[in-house]
Amino acid sequence: MAALAAAVAVGTGQGEGAASAPARRTAAVRPLSGKVVVIDPGHNGRNHAHPKTINKKVPAGPFRKACDTTGTATSSGYAEHAYTFDLATRLAALLRAQGATVRLTRPNDRGVGPCVNERAAIGNRMRADAAISIHADGAPRRGAAST
């Protein structure tokens, strides 16, 4: 996880130690080679049209919860599902450039789900070194009093 955080924050690692100069350059260019990262962009673009599906209770650890939700949106209408998918695809490109194998829990922003239990299962099946869940929860309008 530390290598992942360093590679994302810095862009490239600077290998040190007894490795040869070509090995250090290769490691510096692709420090996440061999690592698997699963990115879960919260919600999905058609969830709002399928309330029965997303409200179905599914296993979530020791309890059950709704499969998914619609997410939120800004006051100007920018939907959380659109934001999270955009951010996830940008992050995936950065991680792949660092050598990571990246899997998103959904292929596009035009579907429904997957349910929370399936998103966790994707990471487990991939034997992910890191799982990143992206959300953008709502907040009061600028200048509005919060309660």
KOLGU-923680 format. One record per residue: residue number from 1; residue in three letters; x, y, z of N, C-alpha, C in turn. Coordinates in steps of 0.1 Angstrom, whole numbers, plus 5000, padded with zeros to 4 digits. Each point is the difference from the previous one (the first is absolute). Layout:
N
[pt NUM 'ALA' [X Y Z] [X Y Z] [X Y Z]]
...
END
This chain:
147
[pt 1 'MET' [5008 4988 5000] [4992 5012 5000] [5009 5013 5000]]
[pt 2 'ALA' [5011 4999 5007] [5009 5012 5001] [5005 5003 4986]]
[pt 3 'ALA' [5004 4989 4992] [5005 5002 4987] [4989 5006 4991]]
[pt 4 'LEU' [4988 4996 5002] [4989 5005 4992] [4998 5015 5003]]
[pt 5 'ALA' [5000 5004 5012] [4998 5014 5004] [5012 5008 4995]]
[pt 6 'ALA' [5012 4995 5002] [5011 5008 4995] [5000 5002 4985]]
[pt 7 'ALA' [4997 4989 4993] [5000 5001 4985] [4989 5010 4995]]
[pt 8 'VAL' [4988 5000 5006] [4990 5009 4996] [5003 5014 5004]]
[pt 9 'ALA' [5006 5002 5012] [5003 5014 5005] [5012 5006 4992]]
[pt 10 'VAL' [5010 4992 4998] [5012 5005 4994] [5000 4998 4985]]
[pt 11 'GLY' [4994 4990 4995] [5001 4997 4985] [5010 4990 4997]]
[pt 12 'THR' [5012 5000 5005] [5010 4990 4998] [5007 4998 5013]]
[pt 13 'GLY' [5005 4988 5002] [5008 4997 5012] [5015 5001 4996]]
[pt 14 'GLN' [5008 5003 5009] [5015 5001 4998] [5006 4988 5007]]
[pt 15 'GLY' [5002 4989 4993] [5006 4988 5006] [5014 5003 5006]]
[pt 16 'GLU' [5002 4995 5012] [5013 5001 5006] [5005 4987 5004]]
[pt 17 'GLY' [5012 4998 5003] [5005 4987 5005] [5010 4994 4990]]
[pt 18 'ALA' [5002 4987 5001] [5010 4993 4993] [4996 4996 4986]]
[pt 19 'ALA' [4988 5003 4995] [4997 4997 4986] [5008 5007 4990]]
[pt 20 'SER' [5001 4995 4988] [5008 5006 4990] [4993 5013 4995]]
[pt 21 'ALA' [5006 5008 4992] [4994 5012 4995] [4988 4998 4991]]
[pt 22 'PRO' [5001 4990 4991] [4988 4997 4991] [4989 4995 5009]]
[pt 23 'ALA' [5003 4991 5010] [4989 4995 5008] [4993 5012 5008]]
[pt 24 'ARG' [5008 5009 5005] [4995 5011 5007] [4991 5009 4991]]
[pt 25 'ARG' [5005 5002 4987] [4992 5008 4991] [4987 4993 4997]]
[pt 26 'THR' [5000 4987 4998] [4987 4992 4997] [4991 5001 5012]]
[pt 27 'ALA' [5005 4998 5012] [4992 5001 5012] [4995 5015 5002]]
[pt 28 'ALA' [5008 5009 4997] [4996 5014 5001] [4988 5004 4990]]
[pt 29 'VAL' [5001 4994 4988] [4990 5003 4990] [4987 4993 5003]]
[pt 30 'ARG' [5000 4988 5005] [4988 4992 5002] [5000 4994 5014]]
[pt 31 'PRO' [4999 5008 5010] [5001 4995 5014] [4989 4991 5005]]
[pt 32 'LEU' [4989 5000 4992] [4988 4992 5004] [4999 4987 4992]]
[pt 33 'SER' [5011 4996 4993] [4999 4988 4992] [4998 4988 5009]]
[pt 34 'GLY' [4991 4991 4996] [4996 4989 5008] [4990 5002 5011]]
[pt 35 'LYS' [4996 5013 5002] [4989 5003 5009] [4987 5000 4994]]
[pt 36 'VAL' [4989 4996 5007] [4987 5000 4995] [4991 5010 5008]]
[pt 37 'VAL' [4994 5009 4993] [4991 5010 5007] [4986 4999 4994]]
[pt 38 'VAL' [4990 5000 5009] [4986 5000 4996] [4995 5014 5004]]
[pt 39 'ILE' [4993 5006 4990] [4994 5013 5003] [4985 4999 4999]]
[pt 40 'ASP' [4993 5005 5010] [4986 4999 5000] [4994 5014 4999]]
[pt 41 'PRO' [4996 5005 4988] [4994 5013 4999] [4986 4999 5005]]
[pt 42 'GLY' [4997 5007 5011] [4987 4999 5007] [4988 5002 4990]]
[pt 43 'HIS' [4990 4992 5003] [4987 5001 4993] [5001 4997 4985]]
[pt 44 'ASN' [4989 5002 4993] [5000 4997 4985] [4990 5008 4993]]
[pt 45 'GLY' [5001 5004 4988] [4992 5009 4993] [4985 4997 4999]]
[pt 46 'ARG' [4997 4987 5000] [4986 4996 4998] [4993 4995 5013]]
[pt 47 'ASN' [5007 5001 5011] [4995 4996 5013] [4986 5006 5003]]
[pt 48 'HIS' [4999 5013 4997] [4987 5007 5003] [4988 4993 4993]]
[pt 49 'ALA' [5002 4994 4989] [4989 4994 4992] [4997 4985 5005]]
[pt 50 'HIS' [5007 4995 5010] [4998 4986 5004] [5000 5000 5016]]
[pt 51 'PRO' [4990 5006 5006] [5000 5000 5015] [4998 4986 5006]]
[pt 52 'LYS' [4992 4992 4994] [4999 4986 5005] [5013 4993 5001]]
[pt 53 'THR' [5008 5001 4990] [5013 4993 4999] [5010 5006 5010]]
[pt 54 'ILE' [5001 5013 5001] [5010 5006 5009] [4996 5000 5014]]
[pt 55 'ASN' [4987 4999 5003] [4996 4999 5014] [4999 4986 5006]]
[pt 56 'LYS' [5003 4990 4991] [5000 4986 5005] [5011 4999 5011]]
[pt 57 'LYS' [4997 4993 5011] [5009 4998 5010] [5010 4989 4997]]
[pt 58 'VAL' [5013 5003 5002] [5011 4990 4997] [5009 4999 5012]]
[pt 59 'PRO' [5008 4989 5000] [5009 4998 5012] [5011 5011 4999]]
[pt 60 'ALA' [5003 5006 5012] [5010 5010 5001] [5007 4998 5013]]
[pt 61 'GLY' [5009 4990 5001] [5006 4996 5012] [4990 4993 5009]]
[pt 62 'PRO' [4999 5004 5013] [4991 4993 5009] [4986 5005 4999]]
[pt 63 'PHE' [4996 5008 4991] [4987 5005 4998] [4996 5001 4986]]
[pt 64 'ARG' [4988 5005 4997] [4995 5001 4986] [4997 5015 4998]]
[pt 65 'LYS' [5003 5005 4987] [4997 5014 4997] [4995 5000 4985]]
[pt 66 'ALA' [4996 5012 4996] [4995 5002 4987] [5012 4997 4990]]
[pt 67 'CYS' [4996 4994 4989] [5010 4997 4989] [5008 5012 4996]]
[pt 68 'ASP' [4994 5011 4998] [5007 5012 4996] [4990 5012 5002]]
[pt 69 'THR' [5004 5012 4997] [4992 5011 5001] [5002 5009 4987]]
[pt 70 'THR' [4992 5010 4999] [5001 5009 4988] [5011 5010 5002]]
[pt 71 'GLY' [5005 5003 5012] [5010 5010 5002] [4994 5013 5001]]
[pt 72 'THR' [5008 5011 5000] [4995 5013 5001] [5004 5008 4988]]
[pt 73 'ALA' [4998 5013 5000] [5003 5009 4989] [5003 5014 5005]]
[pt 74 'THR' [5007 5008 4993] [5003 5014 5004] [4987 5007 4998]]
[pt 75 'SER' [4999 5013 5005] [4988 5008 4998] [4999 5003 4985]]
[pt 76 'SER' [5010 4999 4992] [4999 5003 4986] [4997 4987 4992]]
[pt 77 'GLY' [4999 4989 5007] [4996 4988 4993] [5011 4990 4996]]
[pt 78 'TYR' [5012 5003 5004] [5011 4990 4997] [4999 4988 5009]]
[pt 79 'ALA' [4996 4989 4994] [4997 4988 5008] [5013 4993 5005]]
[pt 80 'GLU' [4999 4995 5013] [5011 4993 5006] [5005 4988 4991]]
[pt 81 'HIS' [4990 4992 4994] [5005 4989 4992] [5008 5004 4989]]
[pt 82 'ALA' [4997 5012 4994] [5008 5005 4988] [5014 5004 5005]]
[pt 83 'TYR' [5000 5008 5011] [5013 5004 5006] [5009 4989 5004]]
[pt 84 'THR' [4994 4990 5007] [5009 4989 5005] [5005 4991 4988]]
[pt 85 'PHE' [4992 4999 4990] [5005 4992 4988] [5011 5007 4993]]
[pt 86 'ASP' [4998 5013 4998] [5010 5008 4994] [5013 5000 5008]]
[pt 87 'LEU' [4999 5002 5013] [5012 4999 5008] [5007 4986 5000]]
[pt 88 'ALA' [4991 4990 5000] [5006 4986 5000] [5007 4997 4987]]
[pt 89 'THR' [4995 5004 4989] [5007 4998 4987] [5013 5007 4999]]
[pt 90 'ARG' [5000 5013 5005] [5013 5007 5001] [5010 4994 5009]]
[pt 91 'LEU' [4996 4996 5012] [5009 4993 5009] [5005 4987 4994]]
[pt 92 'ALA' [4991 4992 4994] [5004 4988 4994] [5011 5002 4990]]
[pt 93 'ALA' [4999 5010 4991] [5010 5003 4991] [5014 5003 5006]]
[pt 94 'LEU' [4999 5008 5011] [5013 5003 5007] [5006 4988 5006]]
[pt 95 'LEU' [4992 4991 5006] [5005 4988 5007] [5006 4991 4989]]
[pt 96 'ARG' [4993 4998 4989] [5005 4992 4989] [5013 5005 4995]]
[pt 97 'ALA' [5002 5013 4999] [5012 5006 4995] [5012 4996 5010]]
[pt 98 'GLN' [4996 4998 5013] [5010 4996 5010] [5002 4985 5000]]
[pt 99 'GLY' [4993 4993 4992] [5002 4985 4999] [4990 4992 5006]]
[pt 100 'ALA' [4990 5006 5007] [4990 4992 5007] [4990 4993 4990]]
[pt 101 'THR' [4995 4989 5004] [4989 4994 4994] [4988 5006 5007]]
[pt 102 'VAL' [4991 5006 4992] [4988 5007 5006] [4987 4994 4995]]
[pt 103 'ARG' [4991 4998 5009] [4986 4996 4997] [4990 5009 5006]]
[pt 104 'LEU' [4991 5006 4992] [4989 5007 5005] [4989 4991 5003]]
[pt 105 'THR' [4991 5003 5010] [4989 4991 5004] [4989 5001 4990]]
[pt 106 'ARG' [5000 5010 4991] [4990 5001 4990] [5007 5006 4987]]
[pt 107 'PRO' [4996 4995 4988] [5006 5004 4988] [4997 5014 4994]]
[pt 108 'ASN' [4988 5005 5005] [4995 5013 4994] [4991 5006 5010]]
[pt 109 'ASP' [4994 5011 4997] [4991 5008 5009] [4986 4999 4995]]
[pt 110 'ARG' [4996 4989 4993] [4987 4999 4994] [4992 4988 5005]]
[pt 111 'GLY' [5005 4994 5011] [4994 4988 5004] [4993 5001 5014]]
[pt 112 'VAL' [4998 4989 5006] [4994 4999 5014] [5010 4991 5008]]
[pt 113 'GLY' [5002 5005 5013] [5009 4993 5009] [5014 5000 4995]]
[pt 114 'PRO' [5008 4990 5003] [4997 4988 5007] [4998 5003 5015]]
[pt 115 'CYS' [4994 4990 5007] [4997 5001 5014] [5013 5000 5008]]
[pt 116 'VAL' [4998 5005 5012] [5012 5002 5009] [5007 4987 5002]]
[pt 117 'ASN' [4993 4989 5002] [5007 4987 5002] [5007 4995 4988]]
[pt 118 'GLU' [4995 5003 4988] [5007 4996 4988] [5013 5009 4998]]
[pt 119 'ARG' [4999 5013 5003] [5012 5008 4999] [5011 4995 5009]]
[pt 120 'ALA' [4997 4996 5012] [5010 4994 5009] [5005 4987 4994]]
[pt 121 'ALA' [4991 4992 4995] [5005 4987 4994] [5009 5002 4988]]
[pt 122 'ILE' [4998 5011 4993] [5009 5002 4988] [5015 5002 5006]]
[pt 123 'GLY' [5001 5008 5010] [5013 5002 5006] [5006 4987 5005]]
[pt 124 'ASN' [4992 4992 5007] [5005 4987 5005] [5004 4991 4989]]
[pt 125 'ARG' [4992 4999 4989] [5003 4991 4989] [5013 5004 4993]]
[pt 126 'MET' [5002 5013 4999] [5012 5006 4994] [5013 4999 5009]]
[pt 127 'ARG' [4997 4996 5013] [5011 5000 5010] [5007 5014 5000]]
[pt 128 'ALA' [4992 5010 5001] [5005 5014 4999] [5009 5003 5011]]
[pt 129 'ASP' [5011 5008 4997] [5009 5005 5009] [4994 5012 5007]]
[pt 130 'ALA' [4991 5007 4993] [4993 5012 5005] [4986 5001 4993]]
[pt 131 'ALA' [4991 5005 5008] [4986 5002 4995] [4997 5015 5004]]
[pt 132 'ILE' [4996 5007 4990] [4997 5014 5001] [4985 5003 4997]]
[pt 133 'SER' [4992 5004 5010] [4986 5003 4998] [4999 5016 4999]]
[pt 134 'ILE' [4994 5005 4989] [4999 5014 4998] [4986 5005 5002]]
[pt 135 'HIS' [4998 5009 5008] [4987 5006 5002] [5001 5015 5002]]
[pt 136 'ALA' [4990 5008 4998] [5000 5014 5001] [4987 5005 5007]]
[pt 137 'ASP' [4999 4997 5013] [4988 5003 5007] [4996 5015 5000]]
[pt 138 'GLY' [4987 5003 5002] [4995 5013 4999] [5005 5009 5011]]
[pt 139 'ALA' [4998 5013 4998] [5003 5010 5011] [4991 5012 4997]]
[pt 140 'PRO' [4998 5008 5010] [4992 5012 4999] [5005 5009 4989]]
[pt 141 'ARG' [4991 5008 4994] [5004 5010 4991] [5010 5010 5006]]
[pt 142 'ARG' [5009 5005 4993] [5010 5010 5005] [4992 5012 5006]]
[pt 143 'GLY' [5004 5003 5012] [4993 5011 5007] [4987 4996 5008]]
[pt 144 'ALA' [4995 4988 4997] [4988 4995 5007] [5004 4995 5014]]
[pt 145 'ALA' [4992 5002 5010] [5002 4995 5013] [4998 4985 5000]]
[pt 146 'SER' [5009 4993 5007] [4999 4986 5000] [4994 4996 5014]]
[pt 147 'THR' [4993 4989 5000] [4994 4995 5012] [5006 4988 5006]]
END
